């Protein structure tokens, strides 16, 4: 037995995502007999008969076994990720809506990242073809014929838009093509030009979703209607007279009144009973005794205050403890794979928290604490306990923040933009730390004592010197061979005191604690005396110093290793 195909619609806020959902719903209602489309909480179901009415001759219904499509009417990121044992997303297939005139936007890229992470098949709806300059709508004919009836200039304009998008998607490692030009559905992602305003392309969109689901998803749509239900909580709502209720997508099995259900939380899973089960039709609650996958239902139950969006739900009945263990293990795979040190992240749902964790992991960012809800004083204290300023950060997606000057807090309602903002800040802050560290280290330097320019032989030595390489600064410790012998007390040039001198400069220096003819002689080569720890710091930040400084450090290391072969290694 096959269940309905769960479809979610994703896209940029201005791409026409909501209008596409409304258009599909309206078109299906208008084209079907009463009862062929079922309204339910956060989702609506379109029967195969309704799809046939919309698609007409485009779809050979005799070859289709899937009973219909269940569209999830909710923000893509919030419902997208779930904790099913098989992994993947709540949706079987997704529709990515892109404005054909505007192209890819940050939220489009965010949606693509989520789709890739969840390995969810998807099609691309190129919306707003009605806004192409010169476009004439032909509602009575299929889309391909309508395109061919357009003027050559409009056809060329559409082709230009489509292939600009093909190039943009290729940049994101995706092979895309217009639906009527696809040669291999296993290697190319389908793009369907459409208009959510005029409904052009909607039949083709429904045809392709249904056809692809039938061809590639049949095995994962198979289920036994009598198995215990599995689902994902989309939202927790307060209903008058009922208290807290869970808006849930049931994607497997059957759920009944009085069933014992287990629901995940960020702590221990909870067990409770189904007090009431509802569909939502025309903004009215319709009582159910049972519900079969795939369906969106509202579940009334006690003790669910700790449940958050994105949590798994299962009917357990006599296997309550076993189900609790299984669900806890699923949640731990996401929420507890954290680091001993790192940043704090907050999100509005488990789905978006998982997406945020995955995106940060890909960037190599460590995460110390990840949780659901608004940023709190507890989060602030957690971030303040970080040992590095790079970890004293809180990232918040779609949550309220608090005022503080003690740490860095970044919030955004687009995950992609939030991660980008953090990476930009992180790189700038890291650069500042490294620059500060490098500036605190003694500068690598190589000098020569000039012959014939000994002005004082001791207490202190005053002599002429040339900077052969690097930067000589007053206060620099100097070594001869591998022994530290003195420091540069003062630098002068033509009677003027200097704080530093560069390669090629010839000047007078004063050196305390040494005598000409004993510790140092004319034509001696002296190096700045770098400690082993300082040398390792330079190695760590090699990219921040010049090639000349790198060469001096290599020479210093060679000298030091004559006494200690492992020095600086």
C-alpha positions as CSV (number, residue, x, y, z in Angstrom):
1,X,0.0,0.0,0.0
2,X,1.3,3.5,-0.9
3,X,0.8,6.6,1.1
4,X,0.5,10.1,-0.2
5,X,3.7,11.9,-1.3
6,X,4.7,14.6,1.2
7,X,5.8,17.7,-0.6
8,X,7.2,20.9,0.9
9,X,7.6,24.2,-0.9
10,X,10.8,26.3,-0.3
11,X,12.2,29.5,-1.6
12,X,13.1,33.1,-1.1
13,X,10.4,35.3,0.5
14,X,9.9,37.3,-2.6
15,X,9.9,34.4,-5.1
16,X,6.2,33.8,-4.8
17,X,6.4,30.7,-2.5
18,X,3.2,31.4,-0.6
19,X,1.4,32.4,-3.8
20,X,2.5,29.1,-5.4
21,X,1.0,27.2,-2.5
22,X,-2.2,29.2,-2.7
23,X,-2.3,28.7,-6.5
24,X,-1.9,24.9,-6.3
25,X,-4.6,24.8,-3.6
26,X,-7.0,27.0,-5.4
27,X,-6.5,25.3,-8.8
28,X,-7.0,21.9,-7.2
29,X,-10.2,22.9,-5.4
30,X,-11.7,24.5,-8.5
31,X,-10.8,21.6,-10.7
32,X,-12.0,18.8,-8.4
33,X,-15.3,17.5,-7.0
34,X,-16.0,18.2,-3.3
35,X,-14.0,15.9,-1.1
36,X,-11.1,15.4,-3.5
37,X,-9.0,17.9,-1.5
38,X,-8.7,17.6,2.2
39,X,-7.8,20.6,4.3
40,X,-5.8,19.8,7.4
41,X,-3.6,21.5,9.9
42,X,-0.4,22.9,8.3
43,X,-1.0,20.7,5.3
44,X,-3.4,20.0,2.5
45,X,-4.0,16.9,0.6
46,X,-4.7,16.7,-3.2
47,X,-6.1,13.4,-4.4
48,X,-5.0,11.6,-7.5
49,X,-8.4,12.4,-9.1
50,X,-7.9,16.1,-8.4
51,X,-4.4,16.0,-9.9
52,X,-5.8,14.3,-13.0
53,X,-8.5,17.0,-13.3
54,X,-5.8,19.7,-13.2
55,X,-3.2,17.9,-15.5
56,X,-5.8,16.5,-18.0
57,X,-4.0,14.7,-20.8
58,X,-0.5,15.6,-19.4
59,X,-0.7,12.7,-16.9
60,X,-1.5,9.0,-17.7
61,X,-3.4,8.2,-14.5
62,X,-3.4,4.5,-15.3
63,X,0.3,4.3,-14.6
64,X,0.1,6.2,-11.3
65,X,-0.2,4.3,-8.0
66,X,0.5,7.0,-5.5
67,X,-2.9,8.2,-4.0
68,X,-2.1,11.9,-4.1
69,X,0.1,14.7,-2.7
70,X,0.3,16.1,0.8
71,X,1.7,19.7,0.7
72,X,3.2,21.0,3.9
73,X,2.1,24.6,4.3
74,X,4.9,25.8,6.6
75,X,8.3,27.6,6.3
76,X,10.7,25.2,4.6
77,X,13.4,25.2,7.3
78,X,11.0,24.7,10.2
79,X,9.5,21.4,8.9
80,X,12.3,20.2,6.8
81,X,14.6,18.4,9.1
82,X,13.4,15.5,11.2
83,X,14.8,12.7,13.3
84,X,13.5,9.6,11.4
85,X,15.6,6.5,11.7
86,X,16.1,6.5,7.9
87,X,17.4,10.1,8.0
88,X,16.5,12.6,5.4
89,X,13.8,15.1,5.6
90,X,10.1,15.2,6.5
91,X,9.3,15.8,2.8
92,X,9.6,13.1,0.2
93,X,10.1,15.7,-2.5
94,X,10.5,19.5,-2.4
95,X,9.6,22.3,-4.8
96,X,12.2,25.1,-4.8
97,X,10.5,28.3,-6.0
98,X,12.7,30.8,-7.8
99,X,11.7,34.2,-9.3
100,X,12.7,33.7,-13.0
101,X,13.4,37.4,-13.2
102,X,15.5,37.8,-10.0
103,X,17.4,34.5,-9.9
104,X,19.1,33.0,-6.8
105,X,18.8,34.8,-3.5
106,X,20.4,34.1,-0.1
107,X,17.3,32.1,1.1
108,X,17.5,30.1,-2.2
109,X,21.0,29.1,-1.3
110,X,19.9,28.3,2.3
111,X,17.2,26.1,0.9
112,X,19.7,24.3,-1.4
113,X,22.0,23.7,1.6
114,X,19.1,22.1,3.5
115,X,18.1,20.0,0.5
116,X,21.7,18.7,0.0
117,X,22.1,17.9,3.7
118,X,18.9,15.9,3.7
119,X,19.5,14.3,0.3
120,X,15.9,15.3,-0.6
121,X,14.9,15.1,-4.3
122,X,13.5,18.4,-5.6
123,X,12.2,20.3,-8.6
124,X,12.6,24.0,-9.4
125,X,9.6,26.2,-10.1
126,X,10.6,29.2,-12.1
127,X,7.9,31.6,-11.0
128,X,6.6,34.9,-12.5
129,X,6.8,34.1,-16.2
130,X,3.8,36.4,-16.6
131,X,6.1,39.3,-15.8
132,X,8.4,38.6,-18.7
133,X,8.3,41.6,-21.1
134,X,5.8,40.8,-23.8
135,X,4.5,37.6,-22.3
136,X,0.9,36.6,-23.3
137,X,-0.9,34.1,-21.2
138,X,-2.6,31.2,-22.9
139,X,-4.5,29.4,-20.2
140,X,-6.3,26.9,-22.5
141,X,-3.1,25.2,-23.8
142,X,-0.2,23.3,-22.2
143,X,2.8,25.3,-21.2
144,X,5.1,24.1,-23.9
145,X,2.6,25.1,-26.6
146,X,2.1,28.4,-24.8
147,X,5.8,29.1,-24.9
148,X,5.9,28.2,-28.6
149,X,3.1,30.7,-29.3
150,X,5.1,33.5,-27.8
151,X,6.9,36.0,-30.0
152,X,10.6,35.1,-30.9
153,X,11.8,37.9,-28.6
154,X,9.8,36.5,-25.6
155,X,11.0,33.0,-26.3
156,X,14.6,34.2,-26.4
157,X,14.1,36.2,-23.2
158,X,12.8,33.1,-21.4
159,X,15.7,31.1,-22.7
160,X,18.2,33.7,-21.5
161,X,16.6,33.7,-18.0
162,X,16.5,29.9,-17.9
163,X,20.2,29.5,-18.9
164,X,21.4,32.2,-16.6
165,X,19.8,30.2,-13.8
166,X,21.3,26.9,-15.2
167,X,24.7,28.6,-14.9
168,X,23.9,29.9,-11.4
169,X,22.8,26.4,-10.2
170,X,25.9,24.8,-11.9
171,X,28.0,27.1,-9.6
172,X,26.3,25.3,-6.7
173,X,27.1,21.9,-8.2
174,X,23.7,21.3,-9.6
175,X,22.9,20.1,-13.2
176,X,19.5,21.7,-14.1
177,X,17.4,21.9,-17.3
178,X,14.0,23.1,-18.5
179,X,11.5,20.2,-17.9
180,X,10.7,19.6,-21.6
181,X,14.5,19.4,-22.4
182,X,15.5,17.0,-19.7
183,X,17.2,13.9,-21.1
184,X,17.9,12.0,-17.8
185,X,15.8,12.6,-14.7
186,X,18.4,10.8,-12.6
187,X,21.1,13.3,-13.5
188,X,19.3,16.5,-14.2
189,X,17.1,18.6,-11.9
190,X,13.9,19.7,-13.6
191,X,13.0,23.4,-13.9
192,X,9.4,24.3,-14.7
193,X,8.5,27.8,-15.8
194,X,5.2,28.9,-14.2
195,X,3.1,31.7,-12.9
196,X,1.5,31.5,-9.5
197,X,-0.7,34.5,-10.6
198,X,-2.2,33.0,-13.7
199,X,-1.7,29.3,-12.8
200,X,0.3,28.6,-16.0
201,X,2.7,25.8,-15.4
202,X,0.8,24.4,-12.4
203,X,-0.5,21.4,-14.3
204,X,3.1,20.6,-15.4
205,X,4.4,21.1,-11.9
206,X,1.9,18.6,-10.4
207,X,2.5,16.2,-13.3
208,X,6.2,16.1,-12.7
209,X,6.0,15.8,-8.9
210,X,3.5,13.0,-9.3
211,X,5.5,11.3,-12.1
212,X,8.9,11.5,-10.3
213,X,7.4,10.2,-7.0
214,X,5.8,7.3,-8.8
215,X,9.1,6.4,-10.7
216,X,11.7,7.0,-8.0
217,X,10.0,7.0,-4.6
218,X,7.5,4.1,-4.7
219,X,9.6,1.9,-2.3
220,X,9.8,4.6,0.4
221,X,6.0,5.4,0.1
222,X,5.1,1.8,0.8
223,X,3.7,1.2,4.3
224,X,1.3,-1.0,6.4
225,X,-1.7,1.0,7.4
226,X,-1.9,-1.0,10.7
227,X,1.6,-0.2,11.9
228,X,2.0,2.3,14.8
229,X,2.1,5.9,13.5
230,X,5.3,7.9,13.2
231,X,5.3,11.6,12.7
232,X,7.0,15.0,13.2
233,X,5.7,17.8,15.3
234,X,5.5,21.0,13.3
235,X,4.1,23.4,15.9
236,X,2.8,23.7,19.4
237,X,-0.4,25.7,19.7
238,X,-2.7,26.8,22.5
239,X,-6.3,25.9,21.6
240,X,-9.2,27.3,23.6
241,X,-10.8,24.6,25.7
242,X,-8.1,22.0,24.8
243,X,-4.9,23.5,26.1
244,X,-1.6,22.8,24.3
245,X,-1.9,20.8,21.1
246,X,0.6,19.5,18.6
247,X,0.3,20.2,14.9
248,X,1.8,17.0,13.5
249,X,2.6,15.4,10.1
250,X,2.0,11.7,10.3
251,X,4.2,10.1,7.6
252,X,3.8,6.4,8.6
253,X,1.2,4.1,10.0
254,X,-2.0,4.8,11.9
255,X,-2.8,6.9,15.0
256,X,-6.0,6.5,17.1
257,X,-7.8,8.1,20.0
258,X,-6.3,7.0,23.3
259,X,-3.1,5.7,21.8
260,X,0.0,6.0,24.0
261,X,2.4,8.2,22.1
262,X,6.1,9.0,22.8
263,X,7.4,12.5,21.9
264,X,11.0,13.7,21.9
265,X,12.2,16.7,24.0
266,X,15.6,18.1,24.5
267,X,15.8,16.1,27.8
268,X,14.0,12.8,28.3
269,X,11.2,11.8,25.8
270,X,7.7,11.9,27.3
271,X,4.9,9.5,27.1
272,X,1.2,10.6,27.0
273,X,-2.1,9.6,25.6
274,X,-4.0,11.0,22.6
275,X,-6.9,12.9,24.2
276,X,-8.3,14.1,20.9
277,X,-7.5,14.1,17.2
278,X,-8.5,16.7,14.7
279,X,-8.4,17.8,11.1
280,X,-8.8,21.5,10.4
281,X,-11.3,22.2,7.7
282,X,-12.4,25.8,6.8
283,X,-10.8,27.0,10.1
284,X,-13.0,24.5,12.1
285,X,-11.7,21.5,14.1
286,X,-13.2,18.2,12.8
287,X,-12.9,15.4,15.3
288,X,-11.3,12.1,14.2
289,X,-11.2,8.7,15.8
290,X,-8.1,7.7,13.8
291,X,-5.8,9.0,11.1
292,X,-3.6,7.3,8.5
293,X,-0.4,8.5,6.9
294,X,0.3,10.7,5.2
295,X,-1.8,13.4,6.9
296,X,-1.5,16.6,8.9
297,X,-3.4,16.4,12.2
298,X,-3.8,18.4,15.4
299,X,-3.2,16.2,18.5
300,X,-4.5,17.1,22.0
301,X,-2.5,15.5,24.8
302,X,-1.4,16.2,28.4
303,X,2.2,17.1,29.6
304,X,3.5,18.3,26.3
305,X,4.9,21.7,27.4
306,X,8.5,20.5,26.8
307,X,7.9,19.5,23.2
308,X,9.3,21.7,20.5
309,X,8.9,22.0,16.7
310,X,10.8,19.3,14.8
311,X,10.5,16.6,17.5
312,X,9.7,13.0,16.5
313,X,6.4,11.4,17.6
314,X,5.6,7.7,17.7
315,X,2.7,5.6,18.7
316,X,4.1,3.3,21.4
317,X,1.2,1.6,23.3
318,X,2.8,-1.5,24.9
319,X,6.4,-0.6,23.9
320,X,6.7,2.7,25.6
321,X,10.1,2.3,27.3
322,X,11.7,0.8,24.2
323,X,10.3,3.6,22.1
324,X,11.6,6.2,24.5
325,X,15.1,4.8,24.2
326,X,14.9,4.8,20.4
327,X,13.7,8.4,20.2
328,X,16.3,9.6,22.7
329,X,19.0,8.0,20.6
330,X,17.7,9.8,17.5
331,X,17.7,13.2,19.2
332,X,21.2,12.7,20.8
333,X,22.6,12.2,17.3
334,X,21.8,15.8,16.6
335,X,21.6,17.8,19.9
336,X,24.4,16.1,21.8
337,X,27.2,16.0,19.2
338,X,28.7,19.1,20.6
339,X,32.2,20.2,21.6
340,X,33.9,20.9,24.9
341,X,34.7,24.4,23.7
342,X,33.0,26.6,21.1
343,X,30.2,29.0,20.5
344,X,26.6,29.0,21.7
345,X,23.8,28.8,19.1
346,X,20.0,29.2,19.5
347,X,17.2,28.6,17.1
348,X,13.4,28.6,16.9
349,X,12.9,24.9,16.1
350,X,14.8,21.6,16.0
351,X,14.8,21.5,12.2
352,X,16.5,24.9,11.9
353,X,18.8,24.1,14.8
354,X,20.0,21.0,12.9
355,X,20.5,23.0,9.7
356,X,22.5,25.7,11.6
357,X,24.7,23.0,13.3
358,X,25.4,21.4,9.9
359,X,26.3,24.6,8.2
360,X,28.7,25.6,11.0
361,X,30.2,22.2,11.1
362,X,31.0,22.4,7.4
363,X,32.9,25.6,8.2
364,X,34.9,23.9,10.9
365,X,33.2,25.9,13.7
366,X,33.1,24.3,17.2
367,X,29.7,24.4,19.0
368,X,29.6,24.2,22.8
369,X,25.9,24.6,23.4
370,X,22.9,24.3,21.0
371,X,19.3,24.7,22.1
372,X,15.8,25.9,21.2
373,X,14.3,29.2,22.3
374,X,15.2,32.9,22.8
375,X,18.6,33.9,24.0
376,X,18.7,33.9,27.8
377,X,21.0,34.9,30.7
378,X,22.0,31.2,30.9
379,X,23.2,31.3,27.3
380,X,25.1,34.5,28.1
381,X,26.9,32.9,31.1
382,X,27.7,29.9,28.9
383,X,29.3,32.1,26.2
384,X,31.2,34.1,28.8
385,X,32.8,31.0,30.1
386,X,34.7,30.5,26.8
387,X,38.4,30.6,27.1
388,X,38.9,32.3,23.7
389,X,37.2,35.6,22.6
390,X,36.4,33.7,19.3
391,X,34.1,31.4,21.4
392,X,32.5,34.2,23.4
393,X,29.7,34.4,20.8
394,X,26.0,33.6,20.6
395,X,24.3,33.0,17.2
396,X,20.5,33.2,17.2
397,X,18.3,32.2,14.3
398,X,14.7,33.6,14.4
399,X,14.9,34.2,18.2
400,X,14.7,37.2,20.5
401,X,18.0,38.5,21.9
402,X,19.2,40.3,25.1
403,X,21.2,43.4,25.6
404,X,24.9,43.0,26.6
405,X,28.3,44.5,25.9
406,X,30.1,41.5,27.3
407,X,30.1,39.2,24.3
408,X,29.2,39.2,20.6
409,X,25.6,38.3,19.8
410,X,24.6,37.8,16.1
411,X,21.0,37.2,15.1
412,X,19.2,36.8,11.7
413,X,16.1,35.3,10.2
414,X,18.1,33.7,7.3
415,X,20.4,30.9,8.4
416,X,22.7,31.4,5.4
417,X,23.1,35.1,6.2
418,X,23.6,34.4,9.9
419,X,26.4,31.9,9.2
420,X,28.0,34.4,6.7
421,X,27.9,37.2,9.2
422,X,29.5,35.0,11.8
423,X,32.2,33.8,9.5
424,X,33.0,37.4,8.5
425,X,33.2,38.5,12.2
426,X,35.2,35.4,13.1
427,X,37.8,36.0,10.4
428,X,38.2,39.7,11.3
429,X,38.5,38.9,15.1
430,X,40.9,36.1,14.4
431,X,43.0,38.4,12.3
432,X,43.1,41.0,15.1
433,X,44.2,38.4,17.6
434,X,46.9,37.1,15.3
435,X,48.2,40.6,14.4
436,X,48.3,41.4,18.1
437,X,50.3,38.2,18.9
438,X,52.7,38.8,16.0
439,X,53.3,42.4,17.0
440,X,54.2,41.3,20.6
441,X,56.9,38.9,19.3
442,X,60.5,40.0,18.8
443,X,61.1,40.9,15.2
444,X,63.5,38.5,13.3
445,X,66.6,40.4,12.4
446,X,70.1,39.8,11.1
447,X,72.9,42.5,11.5
448,X,76.6,42.9,10.8
449,X,79.1,44.8,13.0
450,X,80.8,47.2,10.6
451,X,84.6,47.2,10.4
452,X,86.3,50.5,11.3
453,X,83.2,51.9,13.1
454,X,84.0,51.0,16.8
455,X,83.2,54.2,18.8
456,X,83.4,52.6,22.2
457,X,84.7,49.1,23.1
458,X,82.7,48.5,26.3
459,X,80.3,49.9,29.0
460,X,78.4,49.9,26.6
461,X,79.8,49.0,23.2
462,X,79.0,51.7,20.7
463,X,79.6,50.6,17.1
464,X,78.4,50.8,13.6
465,X,76.1,48.1,12.3
466,X,74.2,47.3,9.1
467,X,70.8,45.7,9.0
468,X,71.3,42.8,6.5
469,X,67.7,41.4,6.8
470,X,64.6,42.0,8.9
471,X,63.8,44.8,11.3
472,X,66.1,45.9,14.1
473,X,64.3,47.4,17.1
474,X,65.7,49.0,20.2
475,X,65.5,46.4,23.1
476,X,66.0,43.4,20.7
477,X,68.0,40.6,22.3
478,X,70.9,39.5,20.1
479,X,72.7,36.2,19.8
480,X,76.1,35.1,18.3
481,X,76.2,31.5,17.2
482,X,73.7,29.9,19.6
483,X,74.5,32.1,22.6
484,X,72.5,35.1,23.8
485,X,75.1,37.8,24.4
486,X,73.5,41.3,24.6
487,X,70.6,43.5,23.6
488,X,70.3,46.6,21.5
489,X,70.0,49.4,24.1
490,X,69.8,52.3,21.6
491,X,69.8,53.0,17.9
492,X,71.1,56.3,16.4
493,X,71.5,57.7,12.9
494,X,73.3,61.0,12.4
495,X,72.9,61.9,16.0
496,X,69.1,61.1,16.1
497,X,67.6,58.3,18.2
498,X,65.6,55.7,16.3
499,X,63.2,53.1,17.6
500,X,63.9,50.7,14.7
501,X,65.8,50.3,11.4
502,X,65.1,48.3,8.3
503,X,67.2,46.2,5.8
504,X,70.0,48.2,4.2
505,X,70.2,50.8,7.0
506,X,73.6,51.6,8.5
507,X,73.6,53.2,11.9
508,X,75.2,53.3,15.4
509,X,74.0,50.9,18.1
510,X,74.9,50.6,21.8
511,X,75.3,47.1,23.3
512,X,75.6,46.7,27.1
513,X,77.4,43.8,28.8
514,X,79.9,43.0,26.1
515,X,83.4,44.0,25.0
516,X,84.7,44.4,21.5
517,X,87.4,41.8,20.9
518,X,85.9,39.4,23.4
519,X,82.3,38.5,22.9
520,X,81.9,40.3,19.6
521,X,84.3,41.4,16.9
522,X,84.2,43.5,13.7
523,X,82.3,41.8,10.8
524,X,80.4,39.5,13.2
525,X,76.9,38.5,12.1
526,X,74.4,38.7,15.0
527,X,70.8,37.5,15.0
528,X,67.8,38.5,17.1
529,X,67.6,35.9,19.9
530,X,64.2,34.2,19.4
531,X,63.0,31.7,22.1
532,X,61.7,28.3,21.1
533,X,58.2,29.3,22.1
534,X,58.3,32.5,20.1
535,X,59.7,30.5,17.1
536,X,56.7,28.1,17.3
537,X,54.3,31.0,17.4
538,X,55.9,32.3,14.2
539,X,55.5,28.9,12.6
540,X,51.9,28.8,13.5
541,X,51.2,32.2,11.9
542,X,53.7,31.9,9.0
543,X,51.3,33.4,6.6
544,X,51.4,36.7,8.5
545,X,55.1,37.3,8.2
546,X,57.3,38.2,5.2
547,X,59.4,35.8,3.1
548,X,62.5,37.6,4.4
549,X,61.5,37.0,8.0
550,X,60.8,33.4,7.2
551,X,64.4,33.0,5.9
552,X,65.9,34.7,9.0
553,X,63.9,32.3,11.3
554,X,65.1,29.3,9.3
555,X,68.7,30.5,9.8
556,X,68.1,31.1,13.5
557,X,66.6,27.6,13.8
558,X,69.7,26.0,12.1
559,X,72.0,27.7,14.5
560,X,70.0,26.7,17.6
561,X,69.7,23.1,16.4
562,X,73.5,22.7,16.4
563,X,73.2,22.5,20.2
564,X,69.6,21.1,20.4
565,X,68.6,19.1,17.3
566,X,64.9,19.2,18.1
567,X,64.7,22.9,18.8
568,X,61.5,24.5,17.6
569,X,60.2,21.2,16.1
